[in-house]
Amino acid sequence: APTGHVVSVREVRLSAGAGFIVAICGEIMTMPGLPKAPSSEKIFLNEAGQIEGLF
């Protein structure tokens, strides 16, 4: 195994739902998590046949 280097961790986050700890190093960007219910559950057709709930 390589030796003689150091990894700097700038932040530690708990991902309780996934069941692990995330170590953030350097300038890395993370993606936001998903909501509990998908947005598609709010999309429907009204009586006039128009789509509602897109935004």
C-alpha positions as CSV (number, residue, x, y, z in Angstrom):
1,A,0.0,0.0,0.0
2,P,1.2,3.6,-0.7
3,T,2.7,5.5,2.2
4,G,3.7,9.1,2.9
5,H,0.6,11.0,1.8
6,V,-2.2,12.7,3.8
7,V,-5.9,13.0,2.9
8,S,-7.5,16.2,4.3
9,V,-11.1,15.8,5.3
10,R,-13.0,19.1,5.5
11,E,-16.4,17.9,6.5
12,V,-18.1,14.7,7.6
13,R,-21.8,14.1,6.9
14,L,-24.2,11.4,8.2
15,S,-26.4,9.7,5.6
16,A,-28.7,8.1,8.1
17,G,-31.2,6.8,5.6
18,A,-28.5,5.1,3.5
19,G,-26.7,3.9,6.6
20,F,-23.2,5.4,6.1
21,I,-20.9,8.3,6.9
22,V,-19.6,10.5,4.0
23,A,-16.2,12.2,4.2
24,I,-16.0,15.4,2.1
25,C,-12.5,16.2,0.8
26,G,-11.3,19.2,-1.1
27,E,-13.8,21.2,-3.2
28,I,-16.1,18.3,-4.1
29,M,-19.8,19.1,-4.6
30,T,-22.5,16.7,-3.6
31,M,-25.9,16.1,-5.2
32,P,-29.0,16.9,-3.1
33,G,-31.0,14.0,-1.9
34,L,-34.4,12.9,-3.3
35,P,-37.7,13.8,-1.5
36,K,-39.7,11.1,0.2
37,A,-42.5,11.3,-2.4
38,P,-41.7,11.9,-6.1
39,S,-43.1,15.0,-7.8
40,S,-45.0,12.8,-10.3
41,E,-47.5,11.9,-7.6
42,K,-48.9,15.5,-7.8
43,I,-49.4,15.4,-11.6
44,F,-52.9,14.7,-12.9
45,L,-55.5,15.5,-15.6
46,N,-58.4,17.7,-14.6
47,E,-61.9,17.4,-16.0
48,A,-61.1,19.5,-19.0
49,G,-58.2,17.1,-19.9
50,Q,-55.5,19.6,-19.0
51,I,-52.4,18.6,-17.1
52,E,-52.1,20.1,-13.6
53,G,-49.3,19.9,-10.9
54,L,-46.2,20.2,-13.1
55,F,-44.8,23.1,-11.1
